[in-house]
Amino acid sequence: MKAYRLIAGGGIKGLEGFEFKPRTLQAHEVRVRVRAVSLNYRDLMVARGNYLVSSKEPLIPGSDAAGEVTEIGSAVTRFAVGDRVATTFFPQWIDGPPTPEKTAVAPGGNAPGVLTQELTAHEQSLVPVPAHLDFNEAATLTCAGVTAWNALFVEAKLKPGDSVLLLGTGGVSIWGLQLARAAGLQTIITSSSDLKLERAHNLGAHNTINYRTTPEWQHEVLRVTQGLGVNLVVEVGGEQTLQRSVTVTKMAGTIAIVGGVSGFRSDVQPFALIAGARRMSGIYVGSRGMHEDLNRAVDIAGIHPVVDKVFAFAEARAAYAYLEAGQHFGKVVIQTD
Ligand SMILES: NC(=O)c1ccc[n+]([C@@H]2O[C@H](COP(=O)([O-])OP(=O)(O)OC[C@H]3O[C@@H](n4cnc5c(N)ncnc54)[C@H](OP(=O)(O)O)[C@@H]3O)[C@@H](O)[C@H]2O)c1
């Protein structure tokens, strides 16, 4: 079997393939033939050496995989051979609010990840895959899907008729758009590209704004919300967007602090939060319980997550480079066959 490894900070060029032999399963472990792995901005951060948690040793990267169970340990009860499964982001965060213990292990960050043709995992760290999804689609829920779910429905507790602003057309934002549409929310999305905004419109975005040609996009968000602003901003932009995101959040609304694709420094004025009774809420992906809730919603709503481009296993470096170039809309996937 083949896998990739890299040293945090070694860059994409440090990604190297290697061969390994399957090891014996522990009683509660499951062997999975991985079929697809989806990449996240986080994987670029690990390669660059600026992710939250990183190993000092060469590590198999990646957190999001889907595949089929090929063998189960003697005490496994959750799965049988042949089941289609996906990985969860934090193997130890099953349910309830996060704790340092539950979020201590993060595959692809400080523990072996999923960019491999085969993985062994504790049965508690896997979830079934919705029946209508293929493996490429199923591999996109673990990080981007669960993060968007957590922001919209756990932290912000949005309900039909509420409004959400999504920034850019990457993995988290397009997941947010698809979930928001399914839940009957008003959706506003920004992008640097008119072509991507057209795709977002075709996916059901109510309002689209090009943040390159309209750099003061906060005025447009306020205009289309009759001056009130939105109930939630899924804040993935950081340095170049956060202050504007606060401005366009409705009184008592939420700014879900998810990422910082433009950097992490901020000069947000506390007064803007106080006077608007606005809430900033840090999001750290989510639990297995959230992943299972997302599975159910995806199943009922018949959502097919947007997979922009699929790369072969041998093209893993090209897949990373494609993500880094920011040309994608939705998710980038590597097939492991
Ligand atoms: N806290 C968590 O648990 C968590 C979970 C997942 C992700 N994240 C973070 O969330 C961020 C997004 O992750 P991702 O995997 O969705 O990334 P991604 O798929 O690589 O998407 C990045 C997109 O951001 C957009 N963008 C770039 N600069 C922008 C700007 N100045 N204003 C608005 N949009 C901009 C671009 O969209 P256009 O091409 O349309 O312009 C780009 O395609 C990252 O910082 C990541 O680390 C955090």
The ligand as an SDF file (V2000), in Angstrom:
LIG
                    3D

 48 52  0  0  0  0  0  0  0  0999 V2000
  -11.7880   26.8500   12.4260 N   0  0  0  0  0  0  0  0  0  0  0  0
  -12.0060   25.7300   11.7710 C   0  0  0  0  0  0  0  0  0  0  0  0
  -12.4220   24.7310   12.3330 O   0  0  0  0  0  0  0  0  0  0  0  0
  -11.7650   25.7000   10.2910 C   0  0  0  0  0  0  0  0  0  0  0  0
  -12.2600   24.6660    9.5090 C   0  0  0  0  0  0  0  0  0  0  0  0
  -12.1010   24.7390    8.1230 C   0  0  0  0  0  0  0  0  0  0  0  0
  -11.4080   25.8130    7.5650 C   0  0  0  0  0  0  0  0  0  0  0  0
  -10.9010   26.7660    8.3690 N   0  0  0  0  0  0  0  0  0  0  0  0
  -10.2270   27.9400    7.8200 C   0  0  0  0  0  0  0  0  0  0  0  0
  -11.1560   28.6150    6.9790 O   0  0  0  0  0  0  0  0  0  0  0  0
  -10.4800   29.1990    5.8830 C   0  0  0  0  0  0  0  0  0  0  0  0
  -11.0790   28.6580    4.5970 C   0  0  0  0  0  0  0  0  0  0  0  0
  -10.7980   27.2760    4.5010 O   0  0  0  0  0  0  0  0  0  0  0  0
  -11.2100   26.4580    3.2010 P   0  0  0  0  0  0  0  0  0  0  0  0
  -10.6550   25.0780    3.3540 O   0  0  0  0  0  0  0  0  0  0  0  0
  -12.6270   26.6460    2.8850 O   0  0  0  0  0  0  0  0  0  0  0  0
  -10.3190   27.2580    2.1290 O   0  0  0  0  0  0  0  0  0  0  0  0
  -10.2540   27.1750    0.5620 P   0  0  0  0  0  0  0  0  0  0  0  0
  -11.1440   26.0890    0.0370 O   0  0  0  0  0  0  0  0  0  0  0  0
   -8.8120   27.1290    0.1750 O   0  0  0  0  0  0  0  0  0  0  0  0
  -10.8900   28.5520    0.0910 O   0  0  0  0  0  0  0  0  0  0  0  0
  -10.1710   29.7330    0.1060 C   0  0  0  0  0  0  0  0  0  0  0  0
  -11.0080   30.8170   -0.6320 C   0  0  0  0  0  0  0  0  0  0  0  0
  -10.9810   31.9970    0.1570 O   0  0  0  0  0  0  0  0  0  0  0  0
  -11.3380   33.0510   -0.6930 C   0  0  0  0  0  0  0  0  0  0  0  0
  -10.5630   34.2530   -0.3310 N   0  0  0  0  0  0  0  0  0  0  0  0
   -9.2500   34.4860   -0.4360 C   0  0  0  0  0  0  0  0  0  0  0  0
   -8.9540   35.7280   -0.0330 N   0  0  0  0  0  0  0  0  0  0  0  0
  -10.1310   36.3120    0.3130 C   0  0  0  0  0  0  0  0  0  0  0  0
  -10.5080   37.5880    0.7840 C   0  0  0  0  0  0  0  0  0  0  0  0
   -9.6070   38.5610    0.9830 N   0  0  0  0  0  0  0  0  0  0  0  0
  -11.8210   37.8280    1.0340 N   0  0  0  0  0  0  0  0  0  0  0  0
  -12.7480   36.8640    0.8390 C   0  0  0  0  0  0  0  0  0  0  0  0
  -12.4460   35.6180    0.3980 N   0  0  0  0  0  0  0  0  0  0  0  0
  -11.1570   35.3640    0.1360 C   0  0  0  0  0  0  0  0  0  0  0  0
  -11.0770   32.6280   -2.1310 C   0  0  0  0  0  0  0  0  0  0  0  0
  -12.3510   32.6030   -2.8100 O   0  0  0  0  0  0  0  0  0  0  0  0
  -12.5530   33.2090   -4.2800 P   0  0  0  0  0  0  0  0  0  0  0  0
  -11.6210   32.4220   -5.1640 O   0  0  0  0  0  0  0  0  0  0  0  0
  -13.9900   32.9810   -4.5720 O   0  0  0  0  0  0  0  0  0  0  0  0
  -12.1830   34.6590   -4.2270 O   0  0  0  0  0  0  0  0  0  0  0  0
  -10.4720   31.2280   -1.9570 C   0  0  0  0  0  0  0  0  0  0  0  0
  -10.8380   30.3510   -2.9810 O   0  0  0  0  0  0  0  0  0  0  0  0
   -9.0060   28.8860    6.0870 C   0  0  0  0  0  0  0  0  0  0  0  0
   -8.3890   29.9530    6.7890 O   0  0  0  0  0  0  0  0  0  0  0  0
   -9.0170   27.6540    6.9670 C   0  0  0  0  0  0  0  0  0  0  0  0
   -7.8550   27.5100    7.7340 O   0  0  0  0  0  0  0  0  0  0  0  0
  -11.0530   26.7200    9.7170 C   0  0  0  0  0  0  0  0  0  0  0  0
  1  2  1  0
  2  3  2  0
  2  4  1  0
  4  5  1  0
  4 48  2  0
  5  6  2  0
  6  7  1  0
  7  8  2  0
  8  9  1  0
  8 48  1  0
  9 10  1  0
  9 46  1  0
 10 11  1  0
 11 12  1  0
 11 44  1  0
 12 13  1  0
 13 14  1  0
 14 15  2  0
 14 16  1  0
 14 17  1  0
 17 18  1  0
 18 19  2  0
 18 20  1  0
 18 21  1  0
 21 22  1  0
 22 23  1  0
 23 24  1  0
 23 42  1  0
 24 25  1  0
 25 26  1  0
 25 36  1  0
 26 27  1  0
 26 35  1  0
 27 28  2  0
 28 29  1  0
 29 30  1  0
 29 35  2  0
 30 31  1  0
 30 32  2  0
 32 33  1  0
 33 34  2  0
 34 35  1  0
 36 37  1  0
 36 42  1  0
 37 38  1  0
 38 39  2  0
 38 40  1  0
 38 41  1  0
 42 43  1  0
 44 45  1  0
 44 46  1  0
 46 47  1  0
M  CHG  2   8   1  16  -1
M  END
$$$$
